[in-house]
Amino acid sequence: MALEHHLDSKLRFTQQVENSQAFVLAFINETKIIQAGLKVLEIGCGEGGVLKPFIESGCHCVGVDLDQIRIDIANDYFANDISQGKVQFINQDVYEAAFVNKFHQYFDVIILKDAIEHIPNQEAFIPHLKNLLAPAGQVFFGFPPWQMPFGGHQQLALNTWTSKLPYYHLLPNFLYKGILRLGGETDGKIRELLEIKSTRISIERFERIVKAAGLTIKNQRHYLINPIYKYKFGLAARVQFAFIKALPFVRNFLTTCVYYSVG
């Protein structure tokens, strides 16, 4: 069953703002001081809630998303900031030449919060970000490792039990699809969840791609309990145990979220 914030854009926006202020901005600030004048891009910005604390810090912000409806909502929420030139929201693909030419090595900070796991061919996408990143800039990634209990985003399923069943997204496609169909999921929802499965990413694969792209990990934090679970389940954020974080592959099954700053 989709959670309330999945259906209520205003509630989702408020939660994004609070989470960004307390965790995302605070994490980035550990290796890249957030201050007035910085140029910040969020890819997959949705309604723009993640950017609000950066705007309030005096940053010049750009949000880009492929979903025009969510861009329209962001333009409504940020009408005053947009009129003052503090932020702009764009419905565009960051691969497009027009976008790259306009923002070539322009951004001091690029944010991908719960986005990289939805993007195909991360081996090409992550290196592409260097075209948009200013010298000494950093990219923030926050994502759920694929093998974690709900790494398939099956919480988006419409049926109560299919949305609450952990780990079954790790089954072969035909079994995963069969369980979803048995649970009464629509063809559209099944396609959505299978698309997420096709773009899955683990901690180890992410780190390999970053290294191959010539980027360096500046900071990292693994969470046993994702900060966003405060809103989903009423649970306080908890950093992963050091011994689990040190276990390659195994850590993916027990880590609900990871934060990385790379540059």
C-alpha positions as CSV (number, residue, x, y, z in Angstrom):
1,M,0.0,0.0,0.0
2,A,1.5,3.3,-1.0
3,L,2.3,5.4,2.0
4,E,0.6,8.8,2.6
5,H,3.6,10.8,1.5
6,H,3.6,9.0,-1.8
7,L,0.1,10.3,-2.6
8,D,0.3,13.8,-1.0
9,S,2.7,16.1,-2.7
10,K,2.4,18.8,0.0
11,L,3.2,16.4,2.8
12,R,6.1,14.9,0.7
13,F,7.5,18.4,0.1
14,T,7.4,19.2,3.9
15,Q,9.2,16.0,4.7
16,Q,11.8,16.6,2.0
17,V,12.5,20.0,3.4
18,E,13.0,18.8,7.0
19,N,15.1,15.8,5.9
20,S,17.3,17.9,3.7
21,Q,18.0,20.5,6.4
22,A,18.8,17.9,9.1
23,F,20.7,15.4,7.0
24,V,21.4,16.2,3.4
25,L,22.7,19.7,3.8
26,A,24.4,18.8,7.0
27,F,26.2,15.9,5.4
28,I,27.4,17.9,2.4
29,N,28.5,20.7,4.6
30,E,31.1,18.4,6.2
31,T,33.2,18.5,3.1
32,K,31.8,21.4,1.1
33,I,30.8,24.4,3.1
34,I,27.3,25.5,2.1
35,Q,27.3,29.3,1.8
36,A,25.7,32.1,-0.1
37,G,26.6,32.2,-3.8
38,L,27.2,28.5,-4.3
39,K,25.5,27.1,-7.4
40,V,23.5,23.9,-6.6
41,L,21.8,21.5,-9.0
42,E,19.4,18.8,-8.0
43,I,18.8,16.0,-10.5
44,G,15.4,14.4,-10.0
45,C,14.2,17.3,-7.9
46,G,10.5,16.5,-7.9
47,E,8.7,19.2,-6.0
48,G,11.9,20.8,-4.9
49,G,11.8,20.2,-1.2
50,V,15.4,19.1,-1.0
51,L,16.6,22.4,-2.5
52,K,14.7,24.7,-0.1
53,P,17.3,24.7,2.7
54,F,20.0,25.5,0.1
55,I,18.0,28.4,-1.2
56,E,17.5,29.7,2.3
57,S,21.3,29.5,2.7
58,G,21.7,31.9,-0.2
59,C,22.7,29.3,-2.9
60,H,21.6,29.8,-6.5
61,C,19.7,26.6,-7.3
62,V,18.5,24.7,-10.3
63,G,16.1,21.7,-10.1
64,V,15.7,19.4,-13.1
65,D,13.2,16.6,-13.5
66,L,11.7,14.6,-16.4
67,D,8.2,14.7,-14.8
68,Q,6.6,18.0,-16.0
69,I,3.8,17.6,-13.4
70,R,6.2,17.7,-10.5
71,I,8.1,20.6,-12.1
72,D,4.8,22.5,-12.3
73,I,4.2,21.8,-8.6
74,A,7.7,23.1,-7.8
75,N,7.1,26.3,-9.8
76,D,4.0,26.9,-7.7
77,Y,5.6,26.2,-4.4
78,F,8.6,28.4,-5.2
79,A,6.9,31.2,-7.1
80,N,8.4,34.0,-4.9
81,D,11.9,32.5,-5.0
82,I,11.7,32.1,-8.8
83,S,10.6,35.7,-9.2
84,Q,13.7,36.8,-7.2
85,G,16.0,34.7,-9.3
86,K,17.0,32.3,-6.5
87,V,15.9,29.1,-8.2
88,Q,14.7,27.7,-11.5
89,F,13.0,24.4,-12.3
90,I,13.5,22.8,-15.6
91,N,11.9,19.8,-17.3
92,Q,14.9,18.6,-19.3
93,D,17.3,15.7,-19.7
94,V,20.7,16.5,-18.4
95,Y,22.3,14.6,-21.3
96,E,20.9,17.1,-23.8
97,A,23.5,19.3,-25.4
98,A,21.5,22.5,-24.7
99,F,21.6,21.7,-20.9
100,V,25.3,20.7,-20.9
101,N,26.3,23.8,-22.9
102,K,24.4,26.1,-20.7
103,F,25.7,24.6,-17.4
104,H,29.1,23.4,-18.5
105,Q,31.3,22.9,-15.3
106,Y,28.9,25.3,-13.6
107,F,27.7,23.7,-10.4
108,D,29.6,23.7,-7.1
109,V,27.2,21.0,-5.7
110,I,25.1,18.4,-7.6
111,I,22.5,16.5,-5.6
112,L,21.0,13.1,-6.4
113,K,18.8,12.2,-3.5
114,D,17.0,8.8,-4.1
115,A,17.6,9.3,-7.8
116,I,20.7,7.3,-9.0
117,E,18.9,4.0,-8.4
118,H,16.3,5.0,-11.1
119,I,18.8,6.1,-13.8
120,P,19.8,3.6,-16.5
121,N,23.5,3.0,-17.3
122,Q,25.0,4.6,-14.3
123,E,28.5,3.7,-15.8
124,A,27.8,6.4,-18.3
125,F,25.7,8.8,-16.2
126,I,28.1,9.3,-13.3
127,P,31.1,10.3,-15.5
128,H,28.7,12.6,-17.4
129,L,28.2,14.6,-14.2
130,K,31.8,15.9,-14.5
131,N,30.6,18.0,-17.5
132,L,28.3,19.9,-15.1
133,L,30.5,20.0,-12.0
134,A,32.7,23.0,-11.4
135,P,36.4,22.6,-10.4
136,A,36.5,21.6,-6.7
137,G,32.7,20.8,-6.9
138,Q,31.2,17.8,-5.2
139,V,28.3,15.4,-6.0
140,F,26.0,14.1,-3.3
141,F,24.4,10.7,-3.7
142,G,21.8,9.3,-1.4
143,F,20.3,5.9,-2.3
144,P,19.1,2.6,-0.9
145,P,21.4,-0.3,-1.8
146,W,19.5,-2.7,-4.1
147,Q,19.7,-5.8,-1.8
148,M,18.2,-4.0,1.3
149,P,14.7,-5.2,2.4
150,F,12.8,-2.7,0.3
151,G,15.5,-1.9,-2.3
152,G,13.0,-2.7,-5.1
153,H,10.8,0.1,-3.9
154,Q,8.0,-2.5,-3.5
155,Q,6.5,-0.2,-0.8
156,L,5.0,1.6,-3.9
157,A,2.9,-1.4,-4.6
158,L,-0.8,-0.9,-4.3
159,N,-1.7,-4.1,-2.4
160,T,-1.1,-4.2,1.4
161,W,0.9,-7.4,1.5
162,T,2.9,-6.9,-1.7
163,S,4.0,-3.5,-0.4
164,K,5.1,-4.9,3.0
165,L,6.9,-8.1,1.9
166,P,10.7,-7.6,2.2
167,Y,13.4,-9.0,-0.1
168,Y,11.2,-10.6,-2.7
169,H,12.4,-8.1,-5.3
170,L,15.7,-10.1,-5.3
171,L,13.9,-13.1,-7.0
172,P,14.3,-13.7,-10.7
173,N,12.0,-11.5,-12.8
174,F,9.5,-14.1,-13.6
175,L,8.9,-14.9,-9.9
176,Y,8.9,-11.3,-8.9
177,K,6.4,-10.5,-11.6
178,G,4.3,-13.5,-10.7
179,I,4.1,-12.5,-7.0
180,L,3.1,-8.9,-7.9
181,R,0.4,-10.2,-10.3
182,L,-0.8,-12.6,-7.6
183,G,-1.1,-9.6,-5.3
184,G,-3.4,-7.9,-7.8
185,E,-0.9,-5.3,-8.9
186,T,-1.7,-3.4,-12.2
187,D,0.3,-3.9,-15.3
188,G,1.5,-0.3,-15.0
189,K,2.7,-0.8,-11.4
190,I,4.5,-4.1,-12.4
191,R,6.3,-2.3,-15.2
192,E,7.3,0.5,-12.9
193,L,8.8,-1.9,-10.3
194,L,10.5,-4.0,-13.0
195,E,12.1,-0.8,-14.4
196,I,13.5,0.0,-10.9
197,K,14.9,-3.6,-10.8
198,S,16.6,-3.0,-14.1
199,T,18.5,0.1,-12.8
200,R,19.4,-1.3,-9.4
201,I,22.7,-0.4,-7.8
202,S,24.7,-1.8,-4.9
203,I,27.3,-0.1,-2.6
204,E,30.2,-2.0,-4.3
205,R,29.1,-1.3,-7.8
206,F,28.5,2.4,-7.0
207,E,32.0,2.7,-5.6
208,R,33.5,1.0,-8.6
209,I,31.8,3.3,-11.0
210,V,32.9,6.4,-9.0
211,K,36.5,5.2,-9.1
212,A,36.4,4.3,-12.8
213,A,35.0,7.8,-13.5
214,G,38.1,9.4,-11.9
215,L,36.1,10.7,-8.9
216,T,37.1,10.4,-5.3
217,I,34.9,9.6,-2.3
218,K,35.2,12.6,0.0
219,N,32.7,11.4,2.7
220,Q,30.4,8.5,3.2
221,R,27.8,7.5,5.8
222,H,25.8,4.2,5.9
223,Y,22.5,4.0,7.7
224,L,21.0,1.1,9.5
225,I,17.8,3.2,9.7
226,N,17.3,5.6,6.8
227,P,16.6,9.2,8.1
228,I,13.5,9.3,5.9
229,Y,12.0,6.4,8.0
230,K,11.1,9.0,10.6
231,Y,8.2,9.9,8.3
232,K,7.5,6.4,7.0
233,F,7.6,4.4,10.1
234,G,8.3,6.8,13.0
235,L,11.8,5.5,13.5
236,A,14.8,7.7,14.4
237,A,17.8,7.6,12.0
238,R,20.6,5.3,13.1
239,V,24.1,5.1,11.5
240,Q,25.1,1.6,10.5
241,F,27.2,-0.5,12.8
242,A,30.9,-0.3,11.9
243,F,31.4,-4.0,11.6
244,I,28.5,-4.4,9.2
245,K,29.7,-1.4,7.1
246,A,33.0,-3.2,6.8
247,L,31.5,-6.4,5.3
248,P,31.3,-6.2,1.5
249,F,28.2,-7.5,-0.1
250,V,26.6,-8.5,3.2
251,R,26.2,-4.8,4.2
252,N,23.8,-4.3,1.2
253,F,21.2,-6.5,2.8
254,L,21.3,-4.7,6.2
255,T,21.8,-1.0,5.2
256,T,18.7,0.9,4.3
257,C,20.4,4.0,2.9
258,V,23.9,5.4,2.1
259,Y,25.1,8.9,1.6
260,Y,28.2,9.7,-0.4
261,S,30.0,13.0,-1.4
262,V,32.4,12.6,-4.3
263,G,34.5,15.0,-6.3
